[in-house]
């Protein structure tokens, strides 16, 4: 099984993350931020990646450090679990509807991190969660994992639906891109002969 664990401890956060790429989408997430936990659970359930997250952060200041550092640790664990990336499908894209909202995500397990994040939030917060932190999470995650990730909400009204459809769309991309292609067993899906360098 392709799995990995990462710990990250700073003066601002103390985080432990475990992932199993060939899992069943089981999750055990506790960051101290309820809505963020819910989104990480969606990421696990719809990617079929088993995810455990334990995070303690300086929430008395704000949620920024916790969200960003969870993104970093989760991305590092994902990259570690992928190993040398032999046999990966590598690319994936999906259009994911959620009621009135439609979100597109596209992913390349390229080793060249990049994020395009285009979600037209109309509110600064969902509950007590700052909507601007979602981009911070996906940037930290994509750069730590070495992913080229594009996330765009094509249309929508409800901000909760916009971000939940984004997490589910990214999850479905991860499920497809990280799947092992039986026609590429033992080979790197690149003409360069390497990924992630």
N, C-alpha and C positions, 0 to 999 in steps of 0.2 A: 504494500500500500504506500502511495506517495503521501507522506505526512511530514510535518515539521512543527516545532515549537520555538517561540521567540519570547524573550523577556526584554523589556525596555524600562530602565529606571533613571529618572532625572530628578531635579529638585522640584519639578512641577507635576510629574506623573510617575506611577508605578504600574506597569502593564505586563500581563502575561497572555499570550495568544497561542492557540494550537489549531492547526488545520489538517484535515485529511481530504485530499482531492477526490478520492474514489469512495466517498462516503454515501450517506443516505439523506443528507440535508438536516442532520440533527444539530441542535445548537444549545449552548449554555452561555448566555451573555449577561454580563452585569457591569455597566460602566457608571452607574449612578445617574444616567440621563435617560429617562424613560422612552422618549420618542426615538432617540438614537439607537437604543437597544432594539426597539421594534424594527427599525430599518436593517440593522445587522442580522436580525433573525430572518427577515425577508431575503437578504443576500445569501444566507446559508440554505434556506429551504428551497429556493428556486435554482440555485447552482448545483445542489446536491453535494456541496462541500460541507463536511462537518466542521463546525467552528465553535471554539470555546474562547471567550474573552473575559478576563478579569482586569478591571481598570479602576485605579484610585487616582483622582486628580484634584487639582486645586479649584474645585467647583465653587468655593467661596469667593474666588476672583471672577471667573466666568467659565464657560464650557469649551473655549477655544483650544487650550492645550490638550485636554483629554481627547477631543474629537480628532485633532490633527495627529496626535501621537498614537492613537488606536489605528488610524490609517497607515501610519508608518510601520507599526509592528505587524499589522495584518498583511501589508504588502511584502514585508521581509519574509514572513512565514510562507506566504504563497510562493515567492521566488525560490526559497529554500526547498519547498516541497516539490517544485517542478524539476529540480535536479538539472541535468544537462539538456533537458527539453526534447530528448529523442522521442520520435513518434507522435508528437503533439499535432493536433489539427491546425493550430496556430491562429487562424482567422475566424471571426464570427460576427454576425450582425443580426439585429432583431428589431421589429416594430412591436411595441407592447402597448395595448390599450388598457385603460382603467377608467371606466365610465366615459366621461366627456373628454378625457385626456388621451393623447397618443404621444408616446416617447420612443425615439429611435436611439439605439446604442450600437456602436461598432467598436471592435476590439482587435488588436494585433498584439500577440505575445512576441514582441519584436526585440526586446532588450533595449529599445530606444524609447525612453519614457516621454510621453506627451499627453496633455489633456486639453480637449476642447469641451467646454461645459456651457451649454446655452439653455437655461431654464428661466423663463420670464416670470419669476415670482412677483406677485402683487402685494405681498405682505412681508414685513421684516421678520416675523416670527410665526412658527407653527407651535401653538401652545406657548411654552417658555423657551423654545429652541430657536436660535438665530438662523434664518434660512441661508445666510451667507456662509455658514459653516459647512454646508453640504459640499460646496465647491472645494473648500479646504480639505475635507475628508477625501474626496475623490482624487485630488491632486497628490496628496501624501501617499495614498494607496497606489496610484498608477506609477508614480516615480519610484517608490520603494520596490514595487514588483517588476518594474521594467516593462510596463504596458503602454502601448499607444491606445488611448481611450477617447472616444467621442460620445458625448451624451447630449441629446437635443430633445427638448419637448417641442413637438411640432405645433400642438395646440392644446389648450386646456384652460379651465377656469379655477378649479379647486386646487389650492397650493399643496394640500396633503396628497391629493391624487398625483400631482406633478412629480413630487419627490418619491413617492412610493412606486410609481411606475418606472422611475429612473433606476431605483435600486433593483427592482425585479428585472428590468431590461438588462442591466449590467450582469446580474446573476445568470440570466439565460445565456448571455454571451460567454461568460466564464465556463459554464457547463459545456458549451459546444467547443470553444477554443481549446480547452484543457483536455478534452477527450482524446484518447489514444486512437490514431488512425491505423487500422490493421495493415494497410498498404504501405505504411511508413515505419514499420517496426524497426527500431535500431538506427533510423536515419534522422538527421536534423532537417526540419522543413525550411531550408534556406539554401540558395545557390552558393552562399558564402561558406557553408559547412559549419556554421556556428551561430548561436543566438545568445543574447544576454551578455556579450563581451563589450 
